[in-house]
Amino acid sequence: MKRNDYKSDVHDRILQIISTFSEPQMEQLLHALKKWEQPLPIDKHEPKFSEKRVYLRKNASIYGIFETKKSNFRDFTKNVSAGGILIEPETTLSFHEDLFITFFHSSFNYPVRTNGKVVRVDPDGVGVQFDQAIPTMSSV
């Protein structure tokens, strides 16, 4: 028997049994089931922390030159907002590391220069929060 068939059979059998319950039995069952109730599984792409972002982010590839006290590198952003970026640098960056960044994009009248700090390092990339919001990043 396939897994879905088994699940369907179990579901049907449970409904059949419940349909014979009296009102008090149903209330008792509901009370017992609430103890077993689990929160819905979180989508693996959803953050597992409370959302702290103030600005909406969007996927955008913007070329930038990144400078730290230890190294310089060039990279493209994965996503941007007025308050920060996500990058996947080949260079290792440390949590709370300071960056000086220069962005180049055709929608900018001139290169955008800013300071930022690494606020997240995980398998999805490196999150950088700008010291001051950059409204032009939202218009890319």
A tleap script that builds the chain and sets N, CA, C and O, in Angstrom:
source leaprc.protein.ff14SB
mol = sequence {
  NMET LYS ARG ASN ASP TYR LYS SER ASP VAL
  HIE ASP ARG ILE LEU GLN ILE ILE SER THR
  PHE SER GLU PRO GLN MET GLU GLN LEU LEU
  HIE ALA LEU LYS LYS TRP GLU GLN PRO LEU
  PRO ILE ASP LYS HIE GLU PRO LYS PHE SER
  GLU LYS ARG VAL TYR LEU ARG LYS ASN ALA
  SER ILE TYR GLY ILE PHE GLU THR LYS LYS
  SER ASN PHE ARG ASP PHE THR LYS ASN VAL
  SER ALA GLY GLY ILE LEU ILE GLU PRO GLU
  THR THR LEU SER PHE HIE GLU ASP LEU PHE
  ILE THR PHE PHE HIE SER SER PHE ASN TYR
  PRO VAL ARG THR ASN GLY LYS VAL VAL ARG
  VAL ASP PRO ASP GLY VAL GLY VAL GLN PHE
  ASP GLN ALA ILE PRO THR MET SER SER CVAL
}
set mol.1.N position { 0.839 -1.180 0.000 }
set mol.1.CA position { 0.000 0.000 0.000 }
set mol.1.C position { 0.887 1.248 0.000 }
set mol.1.O position { 1.839 1.344 0.775 }
set mol.2.N position { 0.568 2.186 -0.865 }
set mol.2.CA position { 1.322 3.433 -0.935 }
set mol.2.C position { 1.059 4.270 0.305 }
set mol.2.O position { 0.016 4.152 0.948 }
set mol.3.N position { 2.032 5.122 0.627 }
set mol.3.CA position { 1.946 5.978 1.821 }
set mol.3.C position { 0.699 6.848 1.783 }
set mol.3.O position { 0.004 6.972 2.792 }
set mol.4.N position { 0.402 7.457 0.626 }
set mol.4.CA position { -0.769 8.337 0.523 }
set mol.4.C position { -2.063 7.559 0.696 }
set mol.4.O position { -3.015 8.070 1.287 }
set mol.5.N position { -2.116 6.304 0.180 }
set mol.5.CA position { -3.302 5.477 0.348 }
set mol.5.C position { -3.508 5.155 1.818 }
set mol.5.O position { -4.630 5.215 2.322 }
set mol.6.N position { -2.422 4.813 2.507 }
set mol.6.CA position { -2.498 4.495 3.932 }
set mol.6.C position { -2.992 5.710 4.708 }
set mol.6.O position { -3.867 5.598 5.567 }
set mol.7.N position { -2.421 6.875 4.396 }
set mol.7.CA position { -2.816 8.102 5.089 }
set mol.7.C position { -4.296 8.392 4.843 }
set mol.7.O position { -5.011 8.798 5.758 }
set mol.8.N position { -4.747 8.186 3.625 }
set mol.8.CA position { -6.147 8.411 3.289 }
set mol.8.C position { -7.051 7.439 4.040 }
set mol.8.O position { -8.111 7.822 4.537 }
set mol.9.N position { -6.623 6.169 4.120 }
set mol.9.CA position { -7.403 5.168 4.848 }
set mol.9.C position { -7.499 5.513 6.329 }
set mol.9.O position { -8.567 5.404 6.932 }
set mol.10.N position { -6.386 5.927 6.909 }
set mol.10.CA position { -6.378 6.308 8.324 }
set mol.10.C position { -7.292 7.505 8.544 }
set mol.10.O position { -8.082 7.529 9.487 }
set mol.11.N position { -7.179 8.490 7.672 }
set mol.11.CA position { -8.018 9.688 7.760 }
set mol.11.C position { -9.495 9.306 7.702 }
set mol.11.O position { -10.291 9.773 8.516 }
set mol.12.N position { -9.858 8.463 6.747 }
set mol.12.CA position { -11.248 8.040 6.598 }
set mol.12.C position { -11.744 7.289 7.840 }
set mol.12.O position { -12.871 7.493 8.290 }
set mol.13.N position { -10.891 6.421 8.382 }
set mol.13.CA position { -11.265 5.634 9.560 }
set mol.13.C position { -11.467 6.541 10.776 }
set mol.13.O position { -12.411 6.356 11.544 }
set mol.14.N position { -10.574 7.521 10.945 }
set mol.14.CA position { -10.714 8.464 12.060 }
set mol.14.C position { -12.027 9.229 11.943 }
set mol.14.O position { -12.754 9.364 12.928 }
set mol.15.N position { -12.334 9.728 10.758 }
set mol.15.CA position { -13.595 10.468 10.561 }
set mol.15.C position { -14.803 9.577 10.833 }
set mol.15.O position { -15.798 10.029 11.399 }
set mol.16.N position { -14.714 8.322 10.433 }
set mol.16.CA position { -15.801 7.375 10.672 }
set mol.16.C position { -16.027 7.190 12.169 }
set mol.16.O position { -17.170 7.185 12.625 }
set mol.17.N position { -14.957 7.039 12.933 }
set mol.17.CA position { -15.077 6.849 14.382 }
set mol.17.C position { -15.624 8.105 15.035 }
set mol.17.O position { -16.529 8.032 15.867 }
set mol.18.N position { -15.072 9.272 14.659 }
set mol.18.CA position { -15.504 10.530 15.276 }
set mol.18.C position { -16.981 10.798 15.009 }
set mol.18.O position { -17.671 11.372 15.851 }
set mol.19.N position { -17.461 10.391 13.854 }
set mol.19.CA position { -18.865 10.659 13.511 }
set mol.19.C position { -19.830 9.951 14.461 }
set mol.19.O position { -21.004 10.315 14.529 }
set mol.20.N position { -19.347 8.938 15.201 }
set mol.20.CA position { -20.221 8.230 16.160 }
set mol.20.C position { -20.158 8.838 17.562 }
set mol.20.O position { -20.905 8.423 18.448 }
set mol.21.N position { -19.272 9.821 17.771 }
set mol.21.CA position { -19.089 10.400 19.100 }
set mol.21.C position { -20.248 11.310 19.471 }
set mol.21.O position { -20.876 11.946 18.625 }
set mol.22.N position { -20.504 11.345 20.773 }
set mol.22.CA position { -21.464 12.313 21.312 }
set mol.22.C position { -20.759 13.663 21.422 }
set mol.22.O position { -19.542 13.754 21.256 }
set mol.23.N position { -21.524 14.692 21.699 }
set mol.23.CA position { -20.950 16.045 21.855 }
set mol.23.C position { -19.894 16.089 22.958 }
set mol.23.O position { -18.815 16.635 22.725 }
set mol.24.N position { -20.150 15.545 24.135 }
set mol.24.CA position { -19.125 15.563 25.193 }
set mol.24.C position { -17.860 14.783 24.791 }
set mol.24.O position { -16.748 15.185 25.136 }
set mol.25.N position { -18.030 13.674 24.067 }
set mol.25.CA position { -16.859 12.907 23.624 }
set mol.25.C position { -16.023 13.727 22.627 }
set mol.25.O position { -14.794 13.685 22.659 }
set mol.26.N position { -16.699 14.464 21.753 }
set mol.26.CA position { -15.977 15.294 20.775 }
set mol.26.C position { -15.203 16.400 21.491 }
set mol.26.O position { -14.068 16.701 21.123 }
set mol.27.N position { -15.811 17.004 22.508 }
set mol.27.CA position { -15.125 18.049 23.264 }
set mol.27.C position { -13.914 17.479 24.002 }
set mol.27.O position { -12.868 18.124 24.078 }
set mol.28.N position { -14.058 16.288 24.536 }
set mol.28.CA position { -12.951 15.628 25.231 }
set mol.28.C position { -11.819 15.319 24.239 }
set mol.28.O position { -10.645 15.526 24.545 }
set mol.29.N position { -12.184 14.824 23.056 }
set mol.29.CA position { -11.184 14.532 22.025 }
set mol.29.C position { -10.478 15.817 21.592 }
set mol.29.O position { -9.255 15.842 21.450 }
set mol.30.N position { -11.240 16.866 21.386 }
set mol.30.CA position { -10.640 18.141 20.982 }
set mol.30.C position { -9.648 18.621 22.026 }
set mol.30.O position { -8.557 19.076 21.681 }
set mol.31.N position { -10.008 18.526 23.283 }
set mol.31.CA position { -9.106 18.926 24.360 }
set mol.31.C position { -7.816 18.100 24.320 }
set mol.31.O position { -6.725 18.648 24.476 }
set mol.32.N position { -7.936 16.794 24.114 }
set mol.32.CA position { -6.760 15.916 24.052 }
set mol.32.C position { -5.899 16.242 22.827 }
set mol.32.O position { -4.672 16.255 22.919 }
set mol.33.N position { -6.533 16.501 21.692 }
set mol.33.CA position { -5.780 16.800 20.467 }
set mol.33.C position { -5.023 18.115 20.559 }
set mol.33.O position { -3.943 18.251 19.983 }
set mol.34.N position { -5.580 19.088 21.280 }
set mol.34.CA position { -4.897 20.380 21.427 }
set mol.34.C position { -3.553 20.220 22.120 }
set mol.34.O position { -2.624 20.988 21.869 }
set mol.35.N position { -3.447 19.208 23.006 }
set mol.35.CA position { -2.170 18.958 23.676 }
set mol.35.C position { -1.119 18.457 22.685 }
set mol.35.O position { 0.076 18.686 22.869 }
set mol.36.N position { -1.571 17.779 21.645 }
set mol.36.CA position { -0.657 17.232 20.633 }
set mol.36.C position { -0.347 18.230 19.529 }
set mol.36.O position { 0.622 18.075 18.787 }
set mol.37.N position { -1.181 19.250 19.434 }
set mol.37.CA position { -1.058 20.195 18.322 }
set mol.37.C position { 0.331 20.806 18.275 }
set mol.37.O position { 0.846 21.279 19.288 }
set mol.38.N position { 0.928 20.793 17.107 }
set mol.38.CA position { 2.252 21.372 16.871 }
set mol.38.C position { 2.087 22.587 15.979 }
set mol.38.O position { 1.162 22.640 15.169 }
set mol.39.N position { 2.980 23.573 16.118 }
set mol.39.CA position { 2.926 24.688 15.176 }
set mol.39.C position { 3.201 24.157 13.777 }
set mol.39.O position { 3.905 23.161 13.606 }
set mol.40.N position { 2.647 24.822 12.793 }
set mol.40.CA position { 2.884 24.414 11.408 }
set mol.40.C position { 4.370 24.486 11.111 }
set mol.40.O position { 5.061 25.371 11.614 }
set mol.41.N position { 4.875 23.551 10.286 }
set mol.41.CA position { 6.308 23.600 9.960 }
set mol.41.C position { 6.660 24.918 9.287 }
set mol.41.O position { 5.903 25.435 8.466 }
set mol.42.N position { 7.806 25.443 9.644 }
set mol.42.CA position { 8.271 26.700 9.074 }
set mol.42.C position { 8.933 26.412 7.739 }
set mol.42.O position { 9.731 25.483 7.614 }
set mol.43.N position { 8.593 27.215 6.748 }
set mol.43.CA position { 9.244 27.092 5.451 }
set mol.43.C position { 10.734 27.310 5.648 }
set mol.43.O position { 11.137 28.246 6.338 }
set mol.44.N position { 11.568 26.444 5.043 }
set mol.44.CA position { 13.007 26.539 5.260 }
set mol.44.C position { 13.592 27.859 4.770 }
set mol.44.O position { 14.713 28.213 5.133 }
set mol.45.N position { 12.838 28.590 3.946 }
set mol.45.CA position { 13.337 29.867 3.440 }
set mol.45.C position { 12.920 31.036 4.332 }
set mol.45.O position { 13.397 32.160 4.176 }
set mol.46.N position { 12.031 30.747 5.256 }
set mol.46.CA position { 11.606 31.791 6.179 }
set mol.46.C position { 12.626 31.945 7.286 }
set mol.46.O position { 13.192 30.951 7.742 }
set mol.47.N position { 12.872 33.151 7.724 }
set mol.47.CA position { 13.819 33.318 8.825 }
set mol.47.C position { 13.276 32.670 10.090 }
set mol.47.O position { 12.068 32.679 10.324 }
set mol.48.N position { 14.162 32.106 10.907 }
set mol.48.CA position { 13.776 31.452 12.142 }
set mol.48.C position { 13.864 32.418 13.309 }
set mol.48.O position { 13.860 31.996 14.466 }
set mol.49.N position { 13.941 33.668 13.031 }
set mol.49.CA position { 14.045 34.691 14.055 }
set mol.49.C position { 12.993 35.745 13.759 }
set mol.49.O position { 12.448 35.794 12.657 }
set mol.50.N position { 12.713 36.576 14.731 }
set mol.50.CA position { 11.744 37.621 14.477 }
set mol.50.C position { 12.327 38.606 13.468 }
set mol.50.O position { 13.515 38.925 13.504 }
set mol.51.N position { 11.489 39.067 12.591 }
set mol.51.CA position { 11.929 39.964 11.525 }
set mol.51.C position { 12.357 41.293 12.121 }
set mol.51.O position { 11.574 41.957 12.800 }
set mol.52.N position { 13.605 41.681 11.865 }
set mol.52.CA position { 14.139 42.927 12.398 }
set mol.52.C position { 14.310 43.978 11.306 }
set mol.52.O position { 14.662 45.123 11.590 }
set mol.53.N position { 14.062 43.589 10.064 }
set mol.53.CA position { 14.276 44.527 8.965 }
set mol.53.C position { 13.261 45.661 9.000 }
set mol.53.O position { 12.075 45.449 9.251 }
set mol.54.N position { 13.744 46.845 8.747 }
set mol.54.CA position { 12.888 48.018 8.680 }
set mol.54.C position { 12.505 48.279 7.222 }
set mol.54.O position { 11.429 48.808 6.944 }
set mol.55.N position { 13.390 47.908 6.294 }
set mol.55.CA position { 13.193 48.185 4.875 }
set mol.55.C position { 12.922 46.898 4.103 }
set mol.55.O position { 13.494 45.849 4.396 }
set mol.56.N position { 12.048 46.998 3.120 }
set mol.56.CA position { 11.771 45.856 2.258 }
set mol.56.C position { 13.003 45.542 1.419 }
set mol.56.O position { 13.715 46.447 0.982 }
set mol.57.N position { 13.245 44.265 1.200 }
set mol.57.CA position { 14.393 43.880 0.384 }
set mol.57.C position { 13.898 43.270 -0.914 }
set mol.57.O position { 12.772 42.780 -1.002 }
set mol.58.N position { 14.755 43.308 -1.910 }
set mol.58.CA position { 14.411 42.677 -3.183 }
set mol.58.C position { 15.671 42.119 -3.816 }
set mol.58.O position { 16.777 42.604 -3.577 }
set mol.59.N position { 15.482 41.097 -4.622 }
set mol.59.CA position { 16.612 40.497 -5.312 }
set mol.59.C position { 17.163 41.499 -6.323 }
set mol.59.O position { 16.422 42.032 -7.149 }
set mol.60.N position { 18.447 41.745 -6.252 }
set mol.60.CA position { 19.089 42.677 -7.174 }
set mol.60.C position { 20.582 42.399 -7.189 }
set mol.60.O position { 21.199 42.159 -6.151 }
set mol.61.N position { 21.138 42.436 -8.365 }
set mol.61.CA position { 22.569 42.219 -8.526 }
set mol.61.C position { 23.232 43.565 -8.801 }
set mol.61.O position { 23.131 44.108 -9.901 }
set mol.62.N position { 23.905 44.088 -7.793 }
set mol.62.CA position { 24.590 45.375 -7.912 }
set mol.62.C position { 26.070 45.135 -7.660 }
set mol.62.O position { 26.451 44.504 -6.675 }
set mol.63.N position { 26.887 45.640 -8.551 }
set mol.63.CA position { 28.335 45.469 -8.441 }
set mol.63.C position { 28.884 46.391 -7.355 }
set mol.63.O position { 28.514 47.561 -7.264 }
set mol.64.N position { 29.774 45.836 -6.537 }
set mol.64.CA position { 30.359 46.645 -5.482 }
set mol.64.C position { 31.814 46.314 -5.224 }
set mol.64.O position { 32.275 45.201 -5.477 }
set mol.65.N position { 32.521 47.303 -4.718 }
set mol.65.CA position { 33.889 47.122 -4.239 }
set mol.65.C position { 33.814 47.207 -2.723 }
set mol.65.O position { 33.308 48.182 -2.168 }
set mol.66.N position { 34.324 46.176 -2.061 }
set mol.66.CA position { 34.225 46.053 -0.612 }
set mol.66.C position { 35.620 46.127 -0.018 }
set mol.66.O position { 36.544 45.458 -0.482 }
set mol.67.N position { 35.761 46.944 1.009 }
set mol.67.CA position { 37.056 47.091 1.673 }
set mol.67.C position { 36.886 46.837 3.163 }
set mol.67.O position { 35.988 47.381 3.806 }
set mol.68.N position { 37.782 45.988 3.707 }
set mol.68.CA position { 37.842 45.752 5.144 }
set mol.68.C position { 39.245 46.126 5.596 }
set mol.68.O position { 40.079 46.515 4.778 }
set mol.69.N position { 39.509 46.015 6.879 }
set mol.69.CA position { 40.863 46.287 7.368 }
set mol.69.C position { 41.853 45.252 6.862 }
set mol.69.O position { 43.047 45.530 6.744 }
set mol.70.N position { 41.350 44.039 6.558 }
set mol.70.CA position { 42.230 42.950 6.148 }
set mol.70.C position { 42.286 42.710 4.647 }
set mol.70.O position { 43.286 42.197 4.144 }
set mol.71.N position { 41.224 43.074 3.918 }
set mol.71.CA position { 41.195 42.729 2.492 }
set mol.71.C position { 40.278 43.636 1.693 }
set mol.71.O position { 39.491 44.407 2.243 }
set mol.72.N position { 40.402 43.521 0.397 }
set mol.72.CA position { 39.531 44.198 -0.557 }
set mol.72.C position { 39.016 43.130 -1.517 }
set mol.72.O position { 39.749 42.206 -1.870 }
set mol.73.N position { 37.778 43.252 -1.933 }
set mol.73.CA position { 37.249 42.313 -2.920 }
set mol.73.C position { 36.099 42.975 -3.678 }
set mol.73.O position { 35.562 44.002 -3.266 }
set mol.74.N position { 35.750 42.362 -4.779 }
set mol.74.CA position { 34.648 42.836 -5.612 }
set mol.74.C position { 33.600 41.739 -5.647 }
set mol.74.O position { 33.928 40.553 -5.672 }
set mol.75.N position { 32.345 42.140 -5.650 }
set mol.75.CA position { 31.280 41.143 -5.627 }
set mol.75.C position { 29.979 41.781 -6.097 }
set mol.75.O position { 29.884 42.998 -6.252 }
set mol.76.N position { 28.984 40.933 -6.319 }
set mol.76.CA position { 27.639 41.379 -6.652 }
set mol.76.C position { 26.711 41.051 -5.486 }
set mol.76.O position { 26.892 40.039 -4.808 }
set mol.77.N position { 25.730 41.895 -5.258 }
set mol.77.CA position { 24.754 41.643 -4.214 }
set mol.77.C position { 23.789 40.552 -4.670 }
set mol.77.O position { 23.568 40.365 -5.866 }
set mol.78.N position { 23.215 39.832 -3.698 }
set mol.78.CA position { 22.131 38.884 -3.975 }
set mol.78.C position { 20.791 39.587 -3.820 }
set mol.78.O position { 19.885 39.432 -4.640 }
set mol.79.N position { 20.689 40.365 -2.746 }
set mol.79.CA position { 19.492 41.182 -2.561 }
set mol.79.C position { 19.870 42.462 -1.833 }
set mol.79.O position { 20.915 42.549 -1.189 }
set mol.80.N position { 18.995 43.452 -1.950 }
set mol.80.CA position { 19.288 44.771 -1.389 }
set mol.80.C position { 18.049 45.364 -0.738 }
set mol.80.O position { 16.916 44.974 -1.021 }
set mol.81.N position { 18.308 46.319 0.142 }
set mol.81.CA position { 17.261 47.181 0.687 }
set mol.81.C position { 17.940 48.500 1.002 }
set mol.81.O position { 19.156 48.628 0.859 }
set mol.82.N position { 17.168 49.467 1.425 }
set mol.82.CA position { 17.760 50.754 1.798 }
set mol.82.C position { 18.649 50.606 3.031 }
set mol.82.O position { 19.508 51.450 3.289 }
set mol.83.N position { 18.438 49.526 3.792 }
set mol.83.CA position { 19.185 49.353 5.040 }
set mol.83.C position { 20.331 48.366 4.997 }
set mol.83.O position { 21.112 48.285 5.946 }
set mol.84.N position { 20.449 47.600 3.896 }
set mol.84.CA position { 21.534 46.635 3.855 }
set mol.84.C position { 21.497 45.740 2.629 }
set mol.84.O position { 20.661 45.909 1.741 }
set mol.85.N position { 22.422 44.781 2.595 }
set mol.85.CA position { 22.571 43.884 1.448 }
set mol.85.C position { 22.879 42.466 1.929 }
set mol.85.O position { 23.246 42.236 3.081 }
set mol.86.N position { 22.716 41.534 1.001 }
set mol.86.CA position { 23.172 40.169 1.200 }
set mol.86.C position { 24.129 39.853 0.065 }
set mol.86.O position { 23.804 40.061 -1.104 }
set mol.87.N position { 25.318 39.347 0.410 }
set mol.87.CA position { 26.321 38.990 -0.579 }
set mol.87.C position { 26.817 37.571 -0.297 }
set mol.87.O position { 26.608 37.029 0.788 }
set mol.88.N position { 27.481 36.981 -1.298 }
set mol.88.CA position { 28.116 35.671 -1.143 }
set mol.88.C position { 29.591 35.815 -1.512 }
set mol.88.O position { 30.013 35.362 -2.576 }
set mol.89.N position { 30.357 36.433 -0.654 }
set mol.89.CA position { 31.761 36.671 -1.000 }
set mol.89.C position { 32.594 35.400 -0.925 }
set mol.89.O position { 32.313 34.504 -0.129 }
set mol.90.N position { 33.613 35.335 -1.755 }
set mol.90.CA position { 34.565 34.230 -1.652 }
set mol.90.C position { 35.527 34.489 -0.500 }
set mol.90.O position { 36.176 33.567 -0.006 }
set mol.91.N position { 35.614 35.733 -0.079 }
set mol.91.CA position { 36.442 36.126 1.060 }
set mol.91.C position { 35.676 35.843 2.350 }
set mol.91.O position { 34.466 36.061 2.408 }
set mol.92.N position { 36.351 35.370 3.364 }
set mol.92.CA position { 35.717 35.129 4.650 }
set mol.92.C position { 35.566 36.445 5.406 }
set mol.92.O position { 36.530 37.190 5.583 }
set mol.93.N position { 34.358 36.711 5.839 }
set mol.93.CA position { 34.086 37.904 6.639 }
set mol.93.C position { 33.619 37.472 8.021 }
set mol.93.O position { 32.994 36.424 8.181 }
set mol.94.N position { 33.929 38.286 9.008 }
set mol.94.CA position { 33.579 37.975 10.391 }
set mol.94.C position { 32.377 38.789 10.843 }
set mol.94.O position { 32.141 39.905 10.379 }
set mol.95.N position { 31.629 38.197 11.760 }
set mol.95.CA position { 30.498 38.882 12.370 }
set mol.95.C position { 30.982 40.179 13.004 }
set mol.95.O position { 31.990 40.178 13.711 }
set mol.96.N position { 30.291 41.274 12.766 }
set mol.96.CA position { 30.589 42.626 13.257 }
set mol.96.C position { 31.768 43.276 12.536 }
set mol.96.O position { 32.219 44.343 12.953 }
set mol.97.N position { 32.273 42.673 11.480 }
set mol.97.CA position { 33.377 43.281 10.735 }
set mol.97.C position { 32.867 44.518 9.991 }
set mol.97.O position { 31.785 44.503 9.405 }
set mol.98.N position { 33.671 45.591 10.025 }
set mol.98.CA position { 33.315 46.832 9.348 }
set mol.98.C position { 33.724 46.777 7.884 }
set mol.98.O position { 34.759 46.208 7.535 }
set mol.99.N position { 32.896 47.376 7.032 }
set mol.99.CA position { 33.161 47.423 5.595 }
set mol.99.C position { 32.988 48.848 5.082 }
set mol.99.O position { 32.149 49.604 5.572 }
set mol.100.N position { 33.796 49.199 4.091 }
set mol.100.CA position { 33.563 50.408 3.309 }
set mol.100.C position { 33.199 49.901 1.925 }
set mol.100.O position { 33.934 49.103 1.342 }
set mol.101.N position { 32.063 50.360 1.389 }
set mol.101.CA position { 31.529 49.803 0.144 }
set mol.101.C position { 31.280 50.909 -0.862 }
set mol.101.O position { 30.800 51.989 -0.517 }
set mol.102.N position { 31.615 50.621 -2.120 }
set mol.102.CA position { 31.292 51.507 -3.234 }
set mol.102.C position { 30.462 50.703 -4.217 }
set mol.102.O position { 30.916 49.676 -4.723 }
set mol.103.N position { 29.245 51.166 -4.494 }
set mol.103.CA position { 28.341 50.482 -5.417 }
set mol.103.C position { 28.300 51.201 -6.757 }
set mol.103.O position { 28.348 52.429 -6.829 }
set mol.104.N position { 28.209 50.396 -7.823 }
set mol.104.CA position { 28.084 50.924 -9.174 }
set mol.104.C position { 26.861 50.278 -9.818 }
set mol.104.O position { 26.733 49.054 -9.847 }
set mol.105.N position { 25.970 51.115 -10.332 }
set mol.105.CA position { 24.783 50.599 -11.016 }
set mol.105.C position { 24.324 51.637 -12.026 }
set mol.105.O position { 24.481 52.837 -11.802 }
set mol.106.N position { 23.764 51.185 -13.122 }
set mol.106.CA position { 23.347 52.110 -14.186 }
set mol.106.C position { 22.242 53.060 -13.741 }
set mol.106.O position { 22.080 54.129 -14.331 }
set mol.107.N position { 21.480 52.695 -12.718 }
set mol.107.CA position { 20.417 53.585 -12.246 }
set mol.107.C position { 20.938 54.680 -11.314 }
set mol.107.O position { 20.202 55.608 -10.981 }
set mol.108.N position { 22.209 54.579 -10.888 }
set mol.108.CA position { 22.803 55.602 -10.039 }
set mol.108.C position { 23.455 56.668 -10.914 }
set mol.108.O position { 24.073 56.343 -11.927 }
set mol.109.N position { 23.321 57.934 -10.532 }
set mol.109.CA position { 23.987 59.016 -11.261 }
set mol.109.C position { 25.486 59.023 -10.995 }
set mol.109.O position { 26.260 59.537 -11.801 }
set mol.110.N position { 25.891 58.459 -9.880 }
set mol.110.CA position { 27.292 58.409 -9.478 }
set mol.110.C position { 27.459 57.209 -8.549 }
set mol.110.O position { 26.469 56.702 -8.022 }
set mol.111.N position { 28.675 56.753 -8.341 }
set mol.111.CA position { 28.870 55.626 -7.419 }
set mol.111.C position { 28.343 55.974 -6.025 }
set mol.111.O position { 28.485 57.104 -5.557 }
set mol.112.N position { 27.739 54.989 -5.380 }
set mol.112.CA position { 27.210 55.169 -4.027 }
set mol.112.C position { 28.226 54.585 -3.049 }
set mol.112.O position { 28.599 53.416 -3.146 }
set mol.113.N position { 28.668 55.417 -2.107 }
set mol.113.CA position { 29.661 54.991 -1.115 }
set mol.113.C position { 29.011 54.966 0.260 }
set mol.113.O position { 28.248 55.861 0.621 }
set mol.114.N position { 29.327 53.924 1.016 }
set mol.114.CA position { 28.745 53.806 2.353 }
set mol.114.C position { 29.608 52.925 3.241 }
set mol.114.O position { 30.495 52.212 2.770 }
set mol.115.N position { 29.333 52.989 4.505 }
set mol.115.CA position { 29.947 52.088 5.480 }
set mol.115.C position { 28.880 51.103 5.937 }
set mol.115.O position { 27.687 51.407 5.933 }
set mol.116.N position { 29.335 49.917 6.330 }
set mol.116.CA position { 28.410 48.912 6.837 }
set mol.116.C position { 29.106 47.981 7.801 }
set mol.116.O position { 30.313 48.068 8.025 }
set mol.117.N position { 28.317 47.088 8.363 }
set mol.117.CA position { 28.836 46.128 9.329 }
set mol.117.C position { 28.200 44.779 9.036 }
set mol.117.O position { 27.009 44.702 8.734 }
set mol.118.N position { 28.991 43.717 9.125 }
set mol.118.CA position { 28.487 42.363 8.936 }
set mol.118.C position { 27.595 42.024 10.135 }
set mol.118.O position { 28.042 42.051 11.282 }
set mol.119.N position { 26.327 41.704 9.851 }
set mol.119.CA position { 25.384 41.393 10.924 }
set mol.119.C position { 24.901 39.941 10.862 }
set mol.119.O position { 24.195 39.474 11.756 }
set mol.120.N position { 25.289 39.233 9.794 }
set mol.120.CA position { 24.878 37.838 9.664 }
set mol.120.C position { 25.859 37.097 8.784 }
set mol.120.O position { 26.255 37.600 7.732 }
set mol.121.N position { 26.256 35.906 9.201 }
set mol.121.CA position { 27.107 35.037 8.391 }
set mol.121.C position { 26.508 33.638 8.494 }
set mol.121.O position { 26.529 33.032 9.565 }
set mol.122.N position { 25.975 33.121 7.384 }
set mol.122.CA position { 25.408 31.777 7.377 }
set mol.122.C position { 25.498 31.202 5.971 }
set mol.122.O position { 26.018 31.866 5.074 }
set mol.123.N position { 25.007 29.989 5.756 }
set mol.123.CA position { 25.136 29.369 4.436 }
set mol.123.C position { 24.475 30.146 3.293 }
set mol.123.O position { 24.852 29.980 2.133 }
set mol.124.N position { 23.485 30.996 3.616 }
set mol.124.CA position { 22.831 31.794 2.578 }
set mol.124.C position { 23.672 32.970 2.124 }
set mol.124.O position { 23.423 33.526 1.054 }
set mol.125.N position { 24.661 33.363 2.911 }
set mol.125.CA position { 25.500 34.495 2.552 }
set mol.125.C position { 25.858 35.345 3.753 }
set mol.125.O position { 25.726 34.928 4.903 }
set mol.126.N position { 26.310 36.540 3.453 }
set mol.126.CA position { 26.731 37.491 4.479 }
set mol.126.C position { 25.794 38.694 4.424 }
set mol.126.O position { 25.658 39.343 3.388 }
set mol.127.N position { 25.159 38.976 5.542 }
set mol.127.CA position { 24.274 40.131 5.637 }
set mol.127.C position { 25.044 41.330 6.140 }
set mol.127.O position { 25.733 41.262 7.159 }
set mol.128.N position { 24.921 42.434 5.414 }
set mol.128.CA position { 25.609 43.668 5.779 }
set mol.128.C position { 24.554 44.740 6.038 }
set mol.128.O position { 23.690 44.991 5.198 }
set mol.129.N position { 24.634 45.359 7.192 }
set mol.129.CA position { 23.737 46.464 7.524 }
set mol.129.C position { 24.490 47.765 7.319 }
set mol.129.O position { 25.603 47.939 7.815 }
set mol.130.N position { 23.868 48.679 6.580 }
set mol.130.CA position { 24.490 49.979 6.349 }
set mol.130.C position { 24.442 50.814 7.622 }
set mol.130.O position { 23.510 50.696 8.418 }
set mol.131.N position { 25.456 51.660 7.807 }
set mol.131.CA position { 25.466 52.565 8.952 }
set mol.131.C position { 24.331 53.579 8.855 }
set mol.131.O position { 23.747 53.981 9.862 }
set mol.132.N position { 24.027 53.988 7.606 }
set mol.132.CA position { 22.906 54.897 7.352 }
set mol.132.C position { 22.140 54.370 6.147 }
set mol.132.O position { 22.728 53.833 5.209 }
set mol.133.N position { 20.819 54.531 6.183 }
set mol.133.CA position { 19.987 54.046 5.079 }
set mol.133.C position { 20.358 54.742 3.767 }
set mol.133.O position { 20.743 55.911 3.748 }
set mol.134.N position { 20.231 53.994 2.679 }
set mol.134.CA position { 20.504 54.510 1.333 }
set mol.134.C position { 19.229 54.363 0.508 }
set mol.134.O position { 18.997 53.306 -0.078 }
set mol.135.N position { 18.405 55.395 0.451 }
set mol.135.CA position { 17.124 55.298 -0.263 }
set mol.135.C position { 17.262 54.880 -1.723 }
set mol.135.O position { 16.367 54.219 -2.248 }
set mol.136.N position { 18.353 55.245 -2.394 }
set mol.136.CA position { 18.512 54.901 -3.817 }
set mol.136.C position { 18.613 53.388 -4.012 }
set mol.136.O position { 18.347 52.904 -5.112 }
set mol.137.N position { 18.988 52.628 -2.981 }
set mol.137.CA position { 19.072 51.175 -3.126 }
set mol.137.C position { 17.693 50.569 -3.348 }
set mol.137.O position { 17.577 49.534 -4.005 }
set mol.138.N position { 16.665 51.181 -2.824 }
set mol.138.CA position { 15.310 50.674 -2.982 }
set mol.138.C position { 14.776 50.883 -4.388 }
set mol.138.O position { 13.818 50.224 -4.792 }
set mol.139.N position { 15.374 51.778 -5.125 }
set mol.139.CA position { 14.869 52.083 -6.472 }
set mol.139.C position { 15.535 51.272 -7.561 }
set mol.139.O position { 15.241 51.465 -8.740 }
set mol.140.N position { 16.427 50.370 -7.190 }
set mol.140.CA position { 17.138 49.557 -8.201 }
set mol.140.C position { 16.206 48.545 -8.789 }
set mol.140.O position { 16.607 47.766 -9.654 }
savepdb mol mol.pdb
quit
